[in-house]
Amino acid sequence: MKVFKKAKDLIDYTFIMTDNTKRFPKKYRFTFVNRMQDMTLEIYKKISKTNELPVNKRKEVQIDILSDLNVLLVLIELSLEREFITETQTETWTKKTLNVKYLTAAWMRNTR
């Protein structure tokens, strides 16, 4: 499924962006970095879990994935507002997040 590749791309980009201490000062490791990294890994885990569930039990986890993606989008936006990342980096990161969100939403619609 395409959502797995896009989620993996999101994890990779998140780690590239957040592992740079020049972008995210050490004092923000917990409030931003750890949360974003953990969240992207958790999103991938939930996608994998959902794929293993019977069709009639997927919706709740898919909604949870969409919720996590919305929180990630807010953290990306806050990172821009605090000038940890540039507009271009924000656009790229947001696009990668939205790719996973839209694919998950489509998957949820097709699961009905």
ABEGO torsion letter per residue (X at the ends): XAAAAAAAAAAAAAAAAAABAAABBAAAAAAAAAAAAAAAAAAAAAAAAAAABBAAAAAAAAAAAAAAAAAAAAAAAAAAAAGABBAAAAAAAAAAAAAAAAAAAAAAAAAX
